[in-house]
Amino acid sequence: MSPHANGVATREDIKRAQMVLEQLPELVRAAREKRGHNIRTAGEIIGVNYTNLSRIETRVGFPSWETLDMLLDYLLSR
């Protein structure tokens, strides 16, 4: 989201964030598979229980803000 002087997100910011969140399970799985990580290894690297990671990838569960931050770090790391 882009920064605003008043700290309020625009509708466009919210739509962009929603699109990313909707794609998160596929993005995480694709990054994990590209790196050759199984679900347990990726969970250890990310810092989350592998069952929680599996629930996120299969859209059974949704990450907490803390987990979301760790997932984004994983996605942005090389």
Helices and strands as residue ranges (DSSP letters): H 11-34, H 39-46, H 50-57, H 65-76
